[in-house]
């Protein structure tokens, strides 16, 4: 973690993901039971000493606090806490603290009356609420925060913080926070993805009867990604631990971006694959740019492949035709699997140097870009084909390779099997992958 901590990024990542896994295992309960335990109202699930709680709620609080202790210790935070969002009598948006863990030597705030029924906009936290509603974090040293926000934070001894929104079924449910009371620090992109995955898991735990298919698919995918890190570390891989952790953070980042898209669209059971891929294109561009050591743009294109027969053989004409996004609607689980496959291929993507490519170096070509093409197969329209191709600024194919290691191959194979897809790597010049996915 940034800021002079002693634990390695790999150790922190493993510990946080292990705590998330235990959190899911402990609270994978009947929906009504989970709703009763967690509560979503301003008084349900309370942990303040003056409020009556049932034995079940008391156990929930103890288990959740133990998970927060593990995460907070790994993340080198002085406090980990959860606030719930609720409405005031006048319709204003209020926030109340419900759960907290505090490290030794750090004063707990769970009994602080100033942290109950906070009118976020009127109290000077409009920036926070707007960020949360857009599924964006608030983080960094508070010395750079507006004065209206610093007063209460200073009183709590906070030097830096990270606040992440918790969404349930596309609605802002609350937020989880991490305080650093010892030093100023800036959380890295990898740390944000890691801790955002915890916020998603908490949303699943607190969802109760409001849990929807999109949230469940994201959490299931998080479990797959977590399991891949365990596979990496349990095998005699030659990949450096730092690279394994970066890969895990990138996978988590893809899922965080997908969950942001789901939350903003209030997605439930189905989603447009093209719209999802288009929304996370900036993040996919970052993945491949980091891997090749240079800037590379990732774009989305659509086309329809029309079958024709010649001497009894079927072939496909690849003349581009505009295809509306709604024609590529898939179940959220299938769309997430495809998105993770795309990210995995892009992380292993390399441009091949060529004599006629100016500015081309090892693994990188300054004039090249990557295009993800999604095509609907006619006339039956029973499947879609996705391809990842490299081309120059004139849309001419550019040589490329995809070098997946063993665990990446395992993940792609597992995801492809789950959606009954077939894939081919490097089937033709300029194409890194072709994936054919049957439609349900």
C-alpha positions as CSV (number, residue, x, y, z in Angstrom):
1,X,0.0,0.0,0.0
2,X,1.1,3.5,-0.6
3,X,2.3,5.5,2.3
4,X,5.2,3.6,3.8
5,X,3.5,0.5,5.1
6,X,5.5,-2.7,5.8
7,X,3.2,-5.3,4.2
8,X,3.7,-6.2,0.6
9,X,0.9,-5.5,-2.0
10,X,0.6,-9.2,-2.5
11,X,0.1,-9.9,1.2
12,X,-2.5,-7.1,1.4
13,X,-4.4,-8.3,-1.7
14,X,-4.5,-11.9,-0.4
15,X,-5.7,-10.9,3.0
16,X,-8.4,-8.6,1.8
17,X,-9.7,-11.1,-0.7
18,X,-9.7,-13.9,1.9
19,X,-11.7,-11.7,4.2
20,X,-14.2,-11.0,1.4
21,X,-14.5,-14.7,0.7
22,X,-15.2,-15.4,4.4
23,X,-17.7,-12.6,4.4
24,X,-19.7,-14.2,1.6
25,X,-19.5,-17.7,3.2
26,X,-20.8,-16.4,6.6
27,X,-23.7,-14.3,5.2
28,X,-24.9,-16.4,2.3
29,X,-28.2,-16.8,4.1
30,X,-31.9,-16.9,3.3
31,X,-32.8,-13.5,1.8
32,X,-35.4,-12.6,4.5
33,X,-32.9,-13.7,7.2
34,X,-30.1,-11.6,5.7
35,X,-32.5,-8.6,5.4
36,X,-33.4,-9.0,9.1
37,X,-29.8,-9.2,10.2
38,X,-28.3,-6.4,8.1
39,X,-31.3,-4.0,8.0
40,X,-31.6,-1.2,5.5
41,X,-33.5,1.4,7.5
42,X,-32.1,4.2,9.8
43,X,-32.6,2.1,12.9
44,X,-32.2,-1.5,11.7
45,X,-28.9,-3.3,12.2
46,X,-27.8,-0.6,14.6
47,X,-24.6,-1.1,16.6
48,X,-24.8,1.8,19.0
49,X,-24.8,0.8,22.6
50,X,-28.1,2.5,23.4
51,X,-30.1,0.6,20.8
52,X,-31.6,-2.8,21.5
53,X,-30.4,-5.6,19.2
54,X,-31.4,-9.2,18.9
55,X,-28.9,-12.1,19.4
56,X,-28.9,-12.6,15.7
57,X,-28.1,-9.0,15.0
58,X,-25.4,-9.0,17.7
59,X,-23.7,-12.0,16.0
60,X,-24.0,-10.3,12.6
61,X,-22.3,-7.2,14.1
62,X,-19.5,-9.3,15.7
63,X,-18.8,-11.2,12.5
64,X,-18.8,-8.1,10.4
65,X,-16.5,-6.3,12.8
66,X,-14.1,-9.2,12.7
67,X,-14.0,-9.0,8.9
68,X,-13.5,-5.3,9.1
69,X,-10.6,-5.8,11.5
70,X,-8.9,-8.2,9.0
71,X,-9.4,-5.8,6.1
72,X,-8.4,-2.7,8.1
73,X,-5.3,-4.3,9.4
74,X,-4.3,-5.5,6.0
75,X,-5.1,-2.1,4.4
76,X,-3.3,-0.3,7.3
77,X,-6.4,1.7,8.1
78,X,-7.2,3.1,11.6
79,X,-10.9,2.6,11.1
80,X,-13.3,0.7,8.8
81,X,-17.0,1.6,9.0
82,X,-20.3,1.6,7.1
83,X,-22.9,4.3,6.8
84,X,-26.4,3.7,5.6
85,X,-28.3,6.3,3.4
86,X,-31.8,7.1,4.4
87,X,-34.4,9.8,3.8
88,X,-35.3,12.5,6.3
89,X,-38.8,13.6,7.1
90,X,-38.4,16.5,4.6
91,X,-37.1,14.2,1.9
92,X,-33.4,15.2,2.4
93,X,-30.7,12.5,2.0
94,X,-29.3,11.5,5.4
95,X,-26.3,9.3,6.3
96,X,-26.0,7.4,9.6
97,X,-23.1,5.3,10.9
98,X,-24.1,1.7,11.6
99,X,-20.9,-0.4,11.9
100,X,-17.3,0.3,12.8
101,X,-14.0,-1.3,13.6
102,X,-11.2,0.9,15.1
103,X,-7.6,-0.1,15.6
104,X,-5.9,0.0,19.0
105,X,-5.0,3.6,19.9
106,X,-7.6,5.0,17.5
107,X,-10.7,6.5,19.1
108,X,-14.0,4.8,17.9
109,X,-16.7,7.0,16.5
110,X,-19.7,4.7,16.6
111,X,-21.1,6.6,19.6
112,X,-20.5,10.0,18.0
113,X,-24.0,11.7,17.8
114,X,-22.6,14.0,15.0
115,X,-22.4,10.9,12.7
116,X,-26.1,10.1,12.9
117,X,-28.7,11.4,10.5
118,X,-26.2,13.7,8.7
119,X,-28.0,15.8,6.0
120,X,-25.3,15.4,3.4
121,X,-26.0,18.4,1.3
122,X,-26.9,20.8,4.1
123,X,-23.9,19.7,6.1
124,X,-21.4,20.5,3.3
125,X,-21.0,17.0,1.8
126,X,-22.8,17.6,-1.5
127,X,-19.6,16.7,-3.3
128,X,-19.6,13.3,-1.6
129,X,-23.2,12.6,-2.4
130,X,-22.8,13.5,-6.0
131,X,-19.7,11.3,-6.3
132,X,-21.5,8.4,-4.6
133,X,-24.6,8.7,-6.9
134,X,-22.2,8.5,-9.9
135,X,-20.5,5.4,-8.3
136,X,-17.3,7.4,-7.7
137,X,-15.0,7.3,-4.7
138,X,-13.9,10.1,-2.4
139,X,-10.3,9.7,-1.3
140,X,-7.0,11.3,-0.4
141,X,-5.4,13.5,2.3
142,X,-8.1,15.7,3.8
143,X,-5.8,18.6,3.7
144,X,-6.9,19.0,0.1
145,X,-10.6,18.7,0.9
146,X,-13.0,21.7,1.1
147,X,-13.2,23.5,4.4
148,X,-16.8,22.5,4.8
149,X,-15.8,18.8,4.9
150,X,-12.6,19.1,7.0
151,X,-14.1,20.4,10.2
152,X,-15.8,17.1,11.2
153,X,-12.9,15.0,9.8
154,X,-10.3,16.9,11.8
155,X,-12.3,16.4,15.0
156,X,-12.0,12.6,14.3
157,X,-8.2,12.8,13.9
158,X,-8.4,11.8,10.2
159,X,-5.4,12.6,8.0
160,X,-6.5,10.6,4.9
161,X,-9.6,8.6,4.0
162,X,-11.2,6.5,1.3
163,X,-15.0,6.4,1.0
164,X,-16.6,4.0,-1.5
165,X,-20.4,3.8,-2.3
166,X,-22.4,0.7,-1.7
167,X,-25.1,0.0,-4.2
168,X,-27.9,-2.5,-3.9
169,X,-30.1,-3.3,-7.0
170,X,-29.0,-0.1,-8.7
171,X,-29.7,2.1,-5.7
172,X,-27.3,3.9,-3.4
173,X,-27.6,2.0,-0.1
174,X,-24.7,3.5,1.8
175,X,-20.9,3.7,1.9
176,X,-17.9,2.0,3.4
177,X,-15.0,4.1,4.7
178,X,-11.3,3.7,5.6
179,X,-9.6,6.2,7.8
180,X,-5.9,6.7,8.2
181,X,-5.1,8.7,11.3
182,X,-1.4,8.4,11.2
183,X,-0.2,9.7,7.8
184,X,-1.3,11.3,4.6
185,X,-1.6,8.8,1.8
186,X,-3.0,8.4,-1.7
187,X,-4.6,5.1,-2.7
188,X,-3.4,3.6,-5.9
189,X,-5.7,2.4,-8.8
190,X,-5.1,-1.2,-7.8
191,X,-6.0,-0.5,-4.2
192,X,-9.2,1.2,-5.3
193,X,-10.2,-1.8,-7.3
194,X,-9.4,-4.1,-4.5
195,X,-11.4,-2.2,-1.9
196,X,-14.2,-1.4,-4.3
197,X,-14.7,-5.2,-4.6
198,X,-15.3,-5.2,-0.9
199,X,-18.0,-2.5,-1.3
200,X,-19.7,-4.7,-3.9
201,X,-19.5,-7.7,-1.6
202,X,-21.0,-5.7,1.2
203,X,-23.9,-4.6,-1.1
204,X,-24.5,-8.3,-1.7
205,X,-24.5,-9.0,2.0
206,X,-26.9,-6.1,2.8
207,X,-29.2,-6.7,-0.2
208,X,-31.8,-8.8,1.5
209,X,-34.9,-9.3,-0.7
210,X,-33.6,-6.5,-3.0
211,X,-30.8,-8.6,-4.4
212,X,-30.9,-8.8,-8.2
213,X,-29.3,-11.0,-10.8
214,X,-26.8,-8.4,-11.9
215,X,-25.4,-7.9,-8.4
216,X,-25.3,-11.7,-7.9
217,X,-23.4,-12.2,-11.2
218,X,-20.8,-9.6,-10.2
219,X,-20.2,-11.3,-6.9
220,X,-20.0,-14.7,-8.6
221,X,-17.4,-13.3,-10.9
222,X,-15.5,-11.8,-8.0
223,X,-15.3,-15.3,-6.5
224,X,-13.8,-16.6,-9.8
225,X,-11.2,-13.9,-9.9
226,X,-10.3,-14.5,-6.2
227,X,-9.9,-18.2,-7.0
228,X,-7.6,-17.5,-9.8
229,X,-5.2,-15.7,-7.5
230,X,-5.2,-18.8,-5.3
231,X,-4.4,-20.9,-8.3
232,X,-1.5,-18.6,-9.2
233,X,0.0,-18.7,-5.8
234,X,-0.6,-22.4,-5.3
235,X,1.2,-23.5,-8.5
236,X,4.8,-23.3,-9.4
237,X,4.3,-20.4,-11.7
238,X,7.3,-18.4,-13.0
239,X,5.3,-15.2,-13.1
240,X,6.5,-12.7,-10.4
241,X,4.1,-12.2,-7.5
242,X,3.9,-8.5,-8.4
243,X,2.6,-9.3,-11.8
244,X,0.1,-11.8,-10.4
245,X,-1.2,-9.1,-8.1
246,X,-1.4,-6.5,-10.9
247,X,-3.3,-9.0,-13.0
248,X,-5.8,-9.6,-10.1
249,X,-6.2,-5.9,-9.6
250,X,-6.9,-5.5,-13.4
251,X,-9.5,-8.3,-13.3
252,X,-11.2,-6.7,-10.2
253,X,-11.1,-3.3,-12.0
254,X,-13.0,-4.8,-14.9
255,X,-15.7,-6.0,-12.6
256,X,-15.9,-2.7,-10.7
257,X,-16.4,-0.8,-14.0
258,X,-19.1,-3.3,-15.0
259,X,-20.8,-2.9,-11.6
260,X,-20.6,0.9,-12.1
261,X,-22.3,0.4,-15.4
262,X,-25.0,-1.9,-13.9
263,X,-25.6,0.5,-11.1
264,X,-26.0,3.6,-13.3
265,X,-28.3,1.7,-15.6
266,X,-30.1,-0.2,-12.8
267,X,-29.4,-3.4,-14.7
268,X,-31.1,-6.5,-13.5
269,X,-31.1,-9.7,-15.6
270,X,-30.0,-8.7,-19.1
271,X,-27.6,-6.2,-20.6
272,X,-26.5,-5.0,-24.0
273,X,-23.0,-6.5,-24.6
274,X,-22.0,-3.7,-26.9
275,X,-23.1,-1.0,-24.4
276,X,-21.2,-2.7,-21.6
277,X,-18.0,-3.1,-23.6
278,X,-18.3,0.5,-24.8
279,X,-18.7,1.8,-21.3
280,X,-15.5,0.1,-20.0
281,X,-13.4,0.8,-23.1
282,X,-11.4,3.5,-21.3
283,X,-10.4,0.9,-18.7
284,X,-9.6,-1.7,-21.3
285,X,-7.4,0.8,-23.1
286,X,-5.5,1.4,-19.8
287,X,-5.0,-2.4,-19.5
288,X,-3.4,-2.8,-22.9
289,X,-1.5,0.4,-22.7
290,X,0.1,-0.7,-19.4
291,X,1.0,-4.0,-20.9
292,X,2.6,-2.8,-24.1
293,X,4.3,0.3,-22.6
294,X,2.6,2.8,-24.8
295,X,-0.7,4.4,-25.5
296,X,-3.3,2.2,-27.3
297,X,-6.9,2.9,-28.0
298,X,-9.6,0.2,-27.8
299,X,-12.8,0.7,-29.8
300,X,-16.0,-1.1,-30.4
301,X,-17.5,-1.9,-33.8
302,X,-20.6,-3.8,-34.8
303,X,-21.5,-5.7,-38.0
304,X,-23.8,-8.3,-39.3
305,X,-22.4,-11.5,-40.9
306,X,-24.7,-12.8,-43.7
307,X,-24.6,-16.4,-44.6
308,X,-24.6,-17.5,-48.2
309,X,-24.1,-20.9,-49.8
310,X,-21.8,-21.9,-52.6
311,X,-21.8,-25.5,-53.8
312,X,-23.5,-26.5,-50.5
313,X,-20.8,-24.8,-48.3
314,X,-21.7,-22.0,-45.9
315,X,-19.5,-18.9,-45.8
316,X,-19.9,-15.5,-44.2
317,X,-19.6,-12.1,-45.8
318,X,-18.0,-9.7,-43.5
319,X,-19.4,-6.5,-45.0
320,X,-20.0,-4.1,-42.1
321,X,-23.6,-3.2,-41.4
322,X,-24.7,-1.1,-38.5
323,X,-26.2,-3.3,-35.7
324,X,-28.2,-1.8,-32.9
325,X,-27.0,-2.4,-29.4
326,X,-30.3,-4.0,-28.3
327,X,-29.7,-6.9,-30.7
328,X,-26.8,-8.1,-28.6
329,X,-28.7,-8.4,-25.3
330,X,-27.4,-11.2,-23.1
331,X,-27.8,-12.4,-19.6
332,X,-25.6,-10.5,-17.2
333,X,-23.5,-13.5,-16.3
334,X,-22.7,-14.3,-19.9
335,X,-21.9,-10.7,-20.7
336,X,-19.5,-10.6,-17.7
337,X,-17.8,-13.7,-18.8
338,X,-17.2,-12.3,-22.3
339,X,-16.0,-9.0,-20.8
340,X,-13.5,-10.9,-18.6
341,X,-12.3,-12.9,-21.6
342,X,-11.7,-9.8,-23.6
343,X,-9.8,-8.2,-20.7
344,X,-7.6,-11.3,-20.3
345,X,-6.7,-11.3,-24.0
346,X,-5.9,-7.6,-24.0
347,X,-3.6,-8.1,-21.0
348,X,-1.6,-10.6,-23.0
349,X,-1.9,-8.7,-26.3
350,X,1.2,-7.7,-28.2
351,X,1.8,-5.9,-31.5
352,X,4.4,-7.5,-33.7
353,X,7.1,-5.2,-35.0
354,X,7.1,-4.7,-38.8
355,X,9.4,-2.8,-41.2
356,X,6.6,-0.6,-42.5
357,X,5.3,0.5,-39.2
358,X,6.9,3.8,-38.2
359,X,7.6,4.1,-34.5
360,X,7.0,0.5,-33.8
361,X,9.1,-1.0,-31.0
362,X,9.0,-4.2,-29.1
363,X,5.4,-5.1,-28.5
364,X,4.1,-1.7,-29.5
365,X,3.1,0.2,-32.6
366,X,2.4,3.9,-32.3
367,X,-0.1,3.9,-35.2
368,X,-2.0,0.8,-34.2
369,X,-5.2,0.4,-32.3
370,X,-7.4,-2.5,-31.2
371,X,-11.0,-3.0,-32.3
372,X,-13.5,-5.3,-30.6
373,X,-16.0,-6.3,-33.2
374,X,-19.4,-7.8,-32.2
375,X,-21.4,-9.4,-34.9
376,X,-24.8,-11.1,-35.0
377,X,-25.0,-14.1,-37.2
378,X,-28.0,-14.2,-39.6
379,X,-30.5,-15.4,-40.5
380,X,-31.2,-17.7,-37.5
381,X,-29.5,-15.1,-35.2
382,X,-28.8,-17.9,-32.7
383,X,-25.2,-16.8,-31.9
384,X,-22.9,-13.8,-31.9
385,X,-19.3,-13.6,-32.9
386,X,-16.8,-11.4,-31.1
387,X,-13.3,-10.7,-32.5
388,X,-10.4,-8.7,-31.2
389,X,-8.3,-7.3,-34.1
390,X,-5.3,-5.0,-34.5
391,X,-5.3,-2.3,-37.2
392,X,-3.6,0.9,-38.2
393,X,-5.1,4.3,-38.6
394,X,-6.4,3.3,-42.0
395,X,-8.1,0.2,-40.7
396,X,-5.5,-2.1,-42.3
397,X,-4.7,-5.3,-40.3
398,X,-1.5,-5.2,-38.1
399,X,0.4,-8.3,-37.0
400,X,-0.3,-9.2,-33.3
401,X,0.0,-12.0,-30.9
402,X,-1.6,-13.1,-27.7
403,X,0.5,-14.9,-25.2
404,X,-1.6,-16.2,-22.4
405,X,0.1,-18.0,-19.5
406,X,-1.3,-21.2,-17.9
407,X,-3.6,-19.6,-15.4
408,X,-4.9,-17.1,-18.0
409,X,-5.7,-20.0,-20.3
410,X,-7.4,-21.7,-17.5
411,X,-9.6,-18.7,-16.7
412,X,-10.5,-18.1,-20.4
413,X,-11.3,-21.8,-20.8
414,X,-13.5,-21.8,-17.6
415,X,-15.4,-18.7,-18.7
416,X,-15.9,-20.0,-22.2
417,X,-17.2,-23.3,-20.9
418,X,-19.7,-21.5,-18.7
419,X,-21.3,-19.7,-21.7
420,X,-20.8,-22.7,-24.1
421,X,-18.5,-20.5,-26.3
422,X,-15.8,-21.6,-28.7
423,X,-12.7,-19.6,-29.2
424,X,-9.8,-19.4,-31.5
425,X,-6.6,-17.5,-30.9
426,X,-4.8,-15.8,-33.8
427,X,-7.0,-17.5,-36.5
428,X,-5.9,-15.0,-39.1
429,X,-3.5,-12.0,-39.7
430,X,-4.3,-9.1,-37.4
431,X,-6.8,-11.1,-35.3
432,X,-6.0,-12.1,-31.8
433,X,-9.2,-13.8,-30.9
434,X,-12.5,-15.0,-32.4
435,X,-15.2,-16.0,-29.9
436,X,-18.6,-17.5,-30.9
437,X,-21.2,-17.4,-28.2
438,X,-24.6,-19.1,-28.6
439,X,-27.7,-17.1,-27.6
440,X,-30.1,-18.7,-25.2
